[in-house]
Amino acid sequence: MALTENLEAMLAQGKDSAMLRFGLGSAYFNERRYDEAIPHLRHCLTLDNDYTAAYKLLGRALQKQGQTKEAKQVLETGLEKALASGDKQIEREIRIFLKKI
């Protein structure tokens, strides 16, 4: 069973969480299924709006889908959250992605 299928099964069992949604978004992103990754990453951020890695990945997925303006907004919000939380790794990664778009 593929990772996405396992995670979807957990979600169907009512085990929803920011971490599960991020895992699903990440798994779909890695499979280049950006249109399926985006809603899970958005939902992750509704459950935990300080999940800096989700901002980074959502921004990248949006960019891959050609939604550059929204990608930039999401990444800028993620950068603010990373700065506020002291998450230096995500801060660096987001700064790099922002320079590319």
URJONOR-V549671 format. One line per field, one symbol per residue. psi: psi as a letter, one per 20 degrees, with the letter a starting at -180 (. if undefined). Layout:
psi = ???
//
This chain:
psi = pqghgghhggghjjlprggghgggggghghjkmhhhgghhhghghhhnjjnhhhgghgggggghjjmgghgggghgghggggghiknhghgggggghhhi.
//
